[in-house]
Amino acid sequence: MFSVFVPSDFSLKKAVAVDLAALPENAVWIDLIKPTPEEDKAVERLAGIAVPTREDMQEIEISSRLYIENGARYMTATLMCHSDTDMPRTTAVTFILAGHRLVTVRYDNPRPFALVENKLARSCSPNITGEMVLMELLDAVIDRCADILERCGAEIDQVSHDVFEPEAERHGHAKQYALILAEIGRKGDLTSKVRESLVSIGRVVAFMSAVMEGVKWSKDMREQLKTMQRDVSSLTDHASYLSNKITFVLDAMLGVVNLEQNNIIKLFSVMAVVLMPPTLIASIYGMNFKQMPELEWAHGYPMALIMMLAAAIGPYLLFRWKKWL
């Protein structure tokens, strides 16, 4: 599947390309989504490039992600997908600048692509080029990462409040600590994926800044690249800050769980110590000896009950006085 976009007055329209052998020459953006071999060959003939395979896009070496081949600039970045769900994931997207035409190759649907497509369909420069479309895509990707980090930061604050709420509200089974731990794990996974995406985007922007020296780009585009570099750097620092905060909240949560477990063990220990003297008294009077004077007393049984009750109350009052309870 692929989409071809051609300029039309002050907008970028999606062209209907039925015949692969007759792709429009004025296309400034070709978006390949899970392309077939036939679609790859058609785009290669039109743009004069070699479309990378999915296996090539998965390579992690910088030399395999950012390079120039036959005058075309190949840039592969890792973008976020399904970040609003419980199963966010990343996908590799390749941007190819050949002349003034942009070719994108992807196997998923990152939201920035739909946003940019809708934006350019409403309004764009009449002299739009592939470089401008690429700048719009990168800007939308960076904005999307910023939105995800903002939402993630707010949700981490809520989790932190759940962990550090007053002691009186945390007793018993009011809080499902397993759910809180799962939420912390999800936020940590999301933050790490966003940081991975930002690092790859930062490399793409740096690569574009390095290779644009020999390209006649406008002053506005150069300034936009510098702004993107600053934004990516600041967002990467913020993602690192959130990762550290998540680690702190996780350690705090584990500490709270340990405290709750210690309180339970302490309760059992206190009950065991409190019941030991009454058990001792009951054991003594449960012995099968003939010569036990108390067995013949009329008030022997009440006396034994009172002794066991006093033996239980005594340790309890001692623990309260020592502030162990």
C-alpha positions in Angstrom: 0.0 0.0 0.0 1.3 3.5 -0.8 0.1 7.1 -1.1 1.3 9.7 -3.5 0.9 13.4 -2.7 1.1 16.1 -5.3 0.9 19.9 -4.8 -2.4 21.6 -5.8 -2.6 25.3 -5.3 -2.2 25.9 -1.6 -2.6 22.3 -0.5 -1.1 18.8 -0.8 -3.5 16.4 -2.3 -3.4 12.6 -2.3 -3.3 11.4 -5.9 -5.1 8.3 -7.1 -2.3 6.1 -8.4 -3.9 2.9 -9.9 -1.2 2.2 -12.5 2.2 1.6 -10.9 3.9 2.3 -14.2 2.4 5.8 -14.4 3.2 7.5 -11.1 2.9 11.3 -11.2 6.2 13.0 -11.9 5.3 16.0 -9.7 4.8 13.9 -6.6 6.7 15.5 -3.7 5.8 12.8 -1.1 5.4 9.1 -1.6 4.3 7.2 1.6 4.9 3.5 1.4 3.0 1.4 4.0 3.9 -2.3 4.1 4.9 -2.0 0.4 4.8 -5.0 -2.0 7.8 -5.8 -4.2 5.9 -4.3 -7.2 5.3 -1.0 -5.3 9.0 -0.9 -4.3 10.1 -1.3 -7.9 7.6 1.4 -9.1 8.9 3.9 -6.6 12.5 3.0 -7.3 11.9 3.8 -11.0 10.3 7.1 -10.3 12.6 8.4 -7.6 15.8 6.6 -8.7 16.4 5.1 -5.3 16.7 1.7 -3.6 13.9 1.2 -1.2 15.3 -0.5 2.0 13.7 -3.8 3.2 12.1 -4.2 6.6 15.2 -6.1 7.7 17.5 -3.3 6.6 15.3 -0.8 8.6 15.7 -2.9 11.8 19.5 -2.5 11.8 20.7 -0.4 14.8 24.2 0.7 13.5 24.3 4.4 12.7 26.0 3.6 9.3 22.9 1.5 8.4 20.4 4.1 9.5 21.9 7.4 8.3 23.8 7.4 5.0 23.9 8.9 1.5 23.6 6.7 -1.6 23.5 7.9 -5.2 22.8 11.4 -4.0 19.8 10.3 -1.9 19.8 10.8 1.8 18.5 7.8 3.8 17.4 8.4 7.4 15.8 5.8 9.6 14.2 6.8 12.9 12.3 4.9 15.7 8.9 6.3 16.2 6.2 5.6 18.8 3.0 3.7 18.0 -0.2 3.1 20.1 1.1 5.2 22.9 -2.4 5.7 24.2 -2.9 2.0 24.8 -1.6 -0.4 27.4 0.7 -1.9 24.8 2.8 0.9 23.3 5.4 -0.1 20.8 8.0 1.5 18.5 8.5 1.1 14.8 11.3 1.9 12.4 10.5 4.5 9.7 12.8 5.4 6.9 12.9 8.9 5.3 14.5 9.1 1.9 15.2 12.5 0.3 15.9 12.2 -3.4 16.2 15.5 -5.1 13.3 17.5 -3.7 11.1 14.4 -3.3 10.4 12.6 0.0 9.8 8.9 0.2 8.8 7.4 3.5 8.8 3.6 4.2 7.0 2.3 7.3 5.2 -0.9 8.5 3.0 0.7 11.1 0.8 3.9 11.6 2.5 6.5 13.8 -0.1 9.3 14.5 2.2 12.2 13.2 1.8 10.9 9.6 -2.0 11.3 9.7 -1.7 14.7 11.4 0.7 16.0 8.8 -1.3 14.6 5.9 -4.5 16.4 7.2 -2.6 19.6 7.9 -1.0 19.8 4.4 -4.3 18.8 2.8 -5.8 22.0 4.3 -3.0 24.4 3.6 0.7 24.5 2.6 3.1 26.5 0.6 2.5 26.5 -3.2 6.2 25.6 -3.7 6.2 22.8 -1.2 9.1 20.3 -1.5 10.0 17.0 0.0 12.3 18.7 2.5 9.4 20.8 3.8 7.3 17.7 4.2 10.1 16.1 6.1 10.4 19.1 8.4 6.7 18.9 9.1 6.9 15.2 9.9 9.8 15.6 12.2 8.2 18.6 13.9 5.0 16.5 14.4 6.9 13.6 15.8 8.7 15.8 18.3 5.4 17.4 19.4 3.9 14.0 19.8 6.8 12.8 22.0 6.3 16.0 24.1 2.6 15.3 24.5 3.3 11.7 25.6 5.9 12.8 28.1 3.5 15.4 29.5 0.8 12.9 30.0 3.2 10.3 31.4 4.5 12.9 33.9 1.0 13.7 35.1 0.2 10.0 35.5 3.5 9.4 37.4 2.5 12.2 39.8 -0.8 10.5 40.4 1.0 7.2 41.1 3.4 9.0 43.4 0.4 10.4 45.3 -1.1 6.9 45.6 2.2 5.6 47.1 2.8 8.4 49.5 -0.8 9.0 50.7 -1.4 9.2 54.5 -0.7 6.1 56.5 -4.3 6.0 57.8 -5.6 5.5 54.3 -3.2 2.8 53.4 -3.9 0.2 56.0 -5.6 -3.0 55.2 -6.6 -3.8 51.7 -7.6 -0.3 50.5 -4.8 -0.2 47.9 -4.1 -2.8 45.4 -0.3 -2.6 45.4 -0.1 -5.1 42.5 -2.0 -2.6 40.3 0.2 0.2 41.4 3.4 -1.8 40.6 1.9 -2.7 37.2 1.2 1.0 36.5 4.7 2.0 37.4 6.0 -0.7 35.1 3.9 0.5 32.2 5.0 4.1 32.7 8.6 3.0 32.8 8.3 1.1 29.6 6.5 4.0 27.9 9.1 6.5 29.0 12.0 4.3 27.8 10.4 3.9 24.4 9.8 7.7 24.1 13.5 8.3 25.0 14.6 5.7 22.4 12.5 7.5 19.8 13.9 10.9 20.8 17.5 9.7 20.6 16.9 8.4 17.0 15.1 11.6 16.0 18.0 13.6 17.4 20.4 11.6 15.3 18.3 12.3 12.2 18.2 16.0 12.9 21.9 16.1 13.5 22.5 14.2 10.2 20.3 16.6 8.3 22.2 19.6 9.8 25.5 18.0 8.8 24.5 17.3 5.2 22.6 20.5 4.5 25.8 22.4 4.2 25.9 21.5 0.5 22.2 22.0 0.0 20.5 25.3 -0.7 18.1 25.3 2.1 16.3 28.5 3.2 17.3 30.3 6.4 13.9 29.5 8.0 14.5 25.8 7.5 18.0 26.1 9.0 16.6 27.9 12.0 13.8 25.2 12.3 16.5 22.5 12.4 18.3 24.3 15.2 15.0 24.6 17.1 14.4 20.9 16.6 17.8 20.1 18.0 17.1 22.1 21.1 13.7 20.6 21.5 15.0 17.1 21.2 17.8 17.7 23.6 15.4 19.2 26.2 12.8 16.4 25.8 15.6 13.8 26.1 16.6 15.4 29.4 13.0 15.4 30.5 12.6 11.7 29.6 15.7 10.9 31.7 14.2 12.9 34.6 11.0 10.9 34.3 12.9 7.7 34.2 14.7 8.6 37.4 11.4 9.6 39.0 9.9 6.3 38.0 12.8 4.5 39.6 12.4 6.5 42.8 8.6 5.8 42.9 9.3 2.1 42.3 11.8 2.0 45.2 9.3 3.8 47.4 6.5 1.4 46.4 8.7 -1.6 47.2 9.6 0.0 50.5 5.9 0.5 51.4 5.2 -3.1 50.5 8.0 -4.2 52.8 6.7 -2.0 55.6 3.2 -3.5 55.2 4.7 -7.0 55.3 6.7 -6.1 58.4 3.6 -4.8 60.1 1.8 -8.1 59.4 4.8 -10.2 60.6 5.0 -7.9 63.7 1.3 -8.5 64.4 1.8 -12.3 64.2 4.9 -12.1 66.4 3.0 -10.0 69.1 0.1 -12.4 69.0 2.4 -15.3 69.5 4.2 -13.6 72.4 0.9 -12.5 74.0 -0.5 -16.1 73.8 2.6 -17.8 75.1 1.9 -17.2 78.9 -1.7 -18.4 78.7 -0.6 -21.4 76.7 2.0 -22.2 79.4 -0.6 -21.9 82.1 -3.1 -24.1 80.2 -0.3 -26.6 79.5 0.6 -26.8 83.2 -3.0 -27.5 84.3 -3.5 -29.9 81.4 -0.8 -32.3 82.9 -2.0 -35.6 84.1 -0.6 -35.6 87.6 -2.6 -36.9 90.6 -1.0 -34.4 93.1 -2.2 -31.0 91.7 -3.8 -29.1 94.6 -5.7 -26.6 92.3 -7.6 -29.4 90.7 -9.5 -30.0 93.9 -10.4 -26.3 94.6 -13.9 -25.2 94.0 -12.6 -22.0 92.3 -9.6 -23.6 90.5 -11.1 -23.3 87.0 -12.0 -19.5 87.3 -8.6 -18.9 88.9 -6.8 -20.5 85.9 -8.9 -18.4 83.4 -8.0 -15.2 85.3 -4.3 -16.1 85.3 -4.3 -16.8 81.6 -6.2 -13.5 80.9 -3.7 -11.6 83.1 -0.8 -13.3 81.4 -2.1 -12.2 78.0 -2.8 -8.6 79.0 0.5 -8.1 80.7 2.7 -8.4 77.6 0.3 -6.4 75.5 0.4 -3.5 78.0 4.2 -3.8 78.0 4.4 -3.5 74.2 2.2 -0.5 74.2 4.3 1.2 76.9 7.5 0.5 74.9 5.6 1.9 71.8 6.3 -1.3 69.8 2.6 -1.3 68.7 
